[in-house]
Amino acid sequence: MFTGIVEEAGQVVIFEQTPAGWHLAIAADCVLSGLVEGDSIAVNGCCLTVTRFAAGRLHFDVLEETKRLTNFSTLAVGAPVNLERSLRFDGKVGGHFVTGHIDGLGVIEVFEQRGADYYLKVRAQGGGGHYLIHKGSIAIDGISLTVAEVAGDSLVVWLIPHTLAVTNLRVKKPGDLVNLEFDLLGKYVEKLLTVGRT
């Protein structure tokens, strides 16, 4: 479980297919503090297990399915990725509850500065619009954000300069893919209502 408060933007140093599967290595700093093998780290919002770490690098095994269903399919060496350690029981919850299980991809439609802030419009692929609620929560590449506008499968969020400075959004542009995780409560409510109708 995570909160969507990104701790740092690491950098991809290796992402390659090996006989044992996909291997991802990321250069990082602050998320290494207190880390042990087997811990969970959200990478662009996707929960991955640390297989080893040393010399400022985190190592992960990535399933073929994970690569296919997330924006990991576009990762290249040098790319910044958002990192967050899993939630501690004695920690603060500054964002919202995020599981690290990506619901689908979004495509950036508009990303531009408006005044001192930034306007980001994303279209959810696969008809995810029914999970979007005005003033509700969404995780975009693992970043906890508040939905400001909804139009069909598209959503708008507003970003402060600090968010751009500490996350990978600073390099994003229209057409880029982002990982989306819709609000956990909405998905449970939908499931309960569906079960109640059958």
Buried (B, 14 or more C-beta within 10 A) or exposed (E): BBBBBBBBBBBBBEBEEEEEEBBBBBBBEEBBEEBEEEBBBBBBBBBBEBBEBEEEBBBBBBEEEBBEBBBBEEBEEEBBBBBBBBBEEEEEEEBBBBBBEBBBBBBBBEBEEEEEEBBBBBBBBEEBBEBBBEEBBBBBBBBBBEBBBBEEBBBBBBBEEEBBEBBBBBEBEEEBBBBBBBBBEBBEEEEEEEEEEE
